[in-house]
Amino acid sequence: MAINRDTLYSDIAIPPTTPGSGGLNFLAQYGEFMSALIDTATLRLAVTGTDTLVATTEPFSLSASGYKPGMKFTFFVQNENTGPVTINIDGAGATPILTADGQALAPGALVPNVLYLIARGGTNFRLLGATGTSGAASALRQVFDATFVWANNLPVETLVMVELWGAGRGGATSSGGNGAEYAVAVYRAGDLPSQVTTTIPSGSAPNTD
């Protein structure tokens, strides 16, 4: 409900239906204005956790009615997220943080020492400036030097670049071959399976040719 700022009460302009109560009306309206300003201001959060964030607001706490549409908060995280993220502010209830276009956060979307801005939209918070397709959050780099299983929980339009490095057998030989090999390819996350198992064999003896 919008606040009517055209009708201002004071001890001088007393509402005609409530004689003698102008001061109380002024204070009530002032309190209503302040509450609306706090609900629409951007508040700071002190955040703990990794994927299940717990936060307290600074310098004002949330009202008893909890989250309001359009509420905005800024925060830093202590740890890089490893998957989808929820946040519980002042005990108002755990709420998902989604990208600006409504997708779950990918691993590495939140990293320490970066200031983030979220806004309340519907039943979730949106991370402003980050979409599932723009890469606006941050790039995630993973390095594997042994057999591993890679879990694909990225938004479907995320670009995945795969680099393969082969150490070779002591470098190229005088007759060619047996040197280091390199390959690179780019995929769309939606075109990859939910899990990829890659076997990396142990190295062979060095080539002394």
N, C-alpha and C positions, 0 to 999 in steps of 0.2 A: 504494500500500500504506500503510495506516495505521500510525503509529508507536505501539508499546505503551509508554504512559507509566506503567504500573503496576509495571513491573519496572525498578528503578533500581539501577545498579551503582555501587559505590564501593569504596574500600580497606577499608571496614568490612564491607560486605555483598558478599563476593566470590562470584561464581557458583561453585557447588560443582564443576562439571565443569572449571573452569580455575583451579586453585589458584595464587595468587600473581599473577594478572593482573588484579586488580580495577581498578587505576588505568587500564590500557589499555582495559578494557571501558567504564569511565566516560567516558574521553575519546572513544571511538568513538561512544557513545550521545549524548554532548554534541554532537559534530560532526553526527550525524544530525539531532538536534533543530534545530540552527542552520541546516542546509541546508534543512529543511522550512519553517522560519520565513521564510527569505529567499525561497523559492519561492512562498510564499503572501502575502508582504508586498506593499505597493504601492510600487514603486520609481519614482524620477524618471528621466526621459529627457532627454538633450540631443539635439535633433533638427535636421537640416538637410534641405533639399530642398523640393519643392513637391507633386508627386503621387507621386514615388518617394522616400519618406522613408528616411533613414539615421540610426540612433540609437545612442547608447551609454548604458548604465545607470549610475545614480549612487545610492548609493555602492558597490554591489556589481555585478560583472559576472555575466552568465549562466553557469551551469555548462556543462561540456563537453557535457552531454546536451541542451542547448538549451531550447526552449520546453516548458513544463509546463501542463497544463490548469488554468484558473483564475488564471493569472498576471495581475497588474494593474500598469498603468503610468500615470503622469501626465506630461503634456508640454505645451509651447507650440509652435506652429509659427511659422516666420519668414515664410511666404508663404501667401496664400489658395490653396486647391486649385482646379484647373480641371477636374477630373474624378475618376474612381475613384482610390483611394489605396492604396498598399502601404507597408509599413514593414519595414525590416531592422534588427533589434536585435542589436548585438554580433556581427554576421556570422552569425547563426543562420538567415538565409534570409528573402527577401522574402515577406511575408504580407499579404493584403488586409485593410484596415480596413473593416468593414461597419457599417451602422446596427444598433441593438439588435435589430431584427426581420429582420436578414440581407440588407439591400439595399445595393448599391454607393452610396458617398457621391456626392451631387450636387455640382456646382460651387458653391463658396462655403460648403460644410459646415464647413470648417476655416478659421479666420481668425486672424490674429495677436492677441496680448494676451488670449486666452481659454484657460483651463486645461482640458484635456481628460483624460478617464479612459477607458482601454480595458482589456478583459479578454480573455484567451485562451479561445476556445470552439471546439473541434474543430480545423479547419485554418485558422482565421482569427482576427482580433481583432474584438470588437464595441465600438462607441463607445457607452458607457453613457449613457442619457438621451436619445439621438437615434434617432428612427424615421423611416422613409420617409414617414409620413403625419402626424406630429405637428408637423413644423416645429420640432423641439426644437433643431436645430443653429443655423441662422441664416438669415434671409431674404436672398435674392439679388436685387439691383436692377440692371437693365441699362437704359441710356439710349442711344437711337440717334437721330441727327439726319441720317443719310444712308442711302442704300440699303444693305441688309444681308441676310445669311442667318443666321437663328437656328437653332442646333442644339438639338433637344429630347432631352437625355439625362437627364431627370429621372425619379425614381420615378413609376410610373403614377398614384398617388393624390395627387401633389403638385398643389396649386392654383396656377394661373398667372393673375395679374391683368394684363391688357393695357390700357394707357391710350394714347389717341391725342390729340395736341394739334395743332391747326391754327392757325398764326399769323394767318391772315386777311390782308386787304389794308388794313393800316393801322387796323384796328379797325372797329367798327360805323359805318355811315353814317347820315345823317339820314333816309334812306328805308328803313333796315333792311337786313339781309343783309350779305354780304361781311365780316362780323366773324369773330373767332376761333371755332373749333369744338372741342368736346371730346367724347370718347366713352370708355366704360370697359366691360370685360366680363371675366368670370372663367370659366376653363376648367379641366377636369381634364387633366393632362399626358398621360394615356393616351388621351384623345380627340383629341389633336393629332398631326399628322404628325411624322416624325423631323426634318424641316427645314421652315422657313417662310421664304420669300423675300418681303421687303417693299420696295417701291419708293417712295422719297420724292423727289418732283420738286423741282427748284429753285424758289425763291420767285418770284412775279410782281412787277411794279412796284407800289409803294405806291399806295393809293387816296387822292386828294386832295379827294374830294367833301366 
